[in-house]
């Protein structure tokens, strides 16, 4: 959902499948999702805000 909302491009497998599994792996590799997490686990408000903030930081850094 994060990758789609921010229009992020992923690796080869995410581009082909658009699956949650590959999106999760991509976000973990980019450092947006930290620690142990499950793609299907519920997300509380604090984690959601952290994820959005981290995504915005990385996308702004890549634009410059």
C-alpha positions in Angstrom: 0.0 0.0 0.0 2.9 2.4 0.8 4.6 1.7 -2.5 1.4 2.3 -4.4 0.5 5.5 -2.4 3.8 7.1 -3.0 4.3 5.8 -6.6 7.5 4.0 -5.6 9.2 1.8 -8.2 10.4 -1.6 -6.9 12.6 -4.3 -8.1 12.0 -6.7 -10.9 9.7 -9.1 -9.0 7.6 -6.3 -7.4 7.2 -4.7 -10.9 6.0 -7.9 -12.3 3.8 -9.2 -9.5 2.8 -6.1 -7.4 2.6 -8.6 -4.5 2.6 -7.7 -0.8 5.5 -10.0 -0.3 7.8 -8.2 -2.7 6.6 -4.8 -1.6 7.5 -5.7 2.0 10.9 -7.0 1.0 11.6 -3.8 -1.0 10.5 -1.5 1.9 12.7 -3.5 4.3 15.7 -3.3 2.0 15.2 0.5 1.7 15.0 0.9 5.5 11.4 2.1 5.6 10.3 -1.0 7.6 12.6 -1.8 10.4 12.8 -4.7 12.7 10.8 -7.8 12.5 7.4 -7.4 10.9 4.8 -9.4 9.0 3.2 -7.9 5.9 -0.3 -9.0 7.2 0.1 -7.8 10.8 -2.1 -4.9 12.0 -0.4 -1.5 12.0 -1.0 1.0 14.9 -1.0 4.8 14.4 2.6 5.3 15.6 4.0 2.8 13.2 2.0 4.2 10.3 3.3 7.7 11.0 6.9 6.4 11.3 6.5 4.6 8.0 5.1 7.6 6.2 7.7 9.9 7.7 10.5 7.6 6.7 9.1 7.2 3.2 8.8 11.0 2.7 12.4 11.5 4.0 13.8 8.9 1.5 11.8 10.2 -1.5 12.8 13.8 -0.8 16.5 12.7 -0.5 16.3 10.9 -3.8 14.8 13.9 -5.6 17.7 16.2 -4.7 
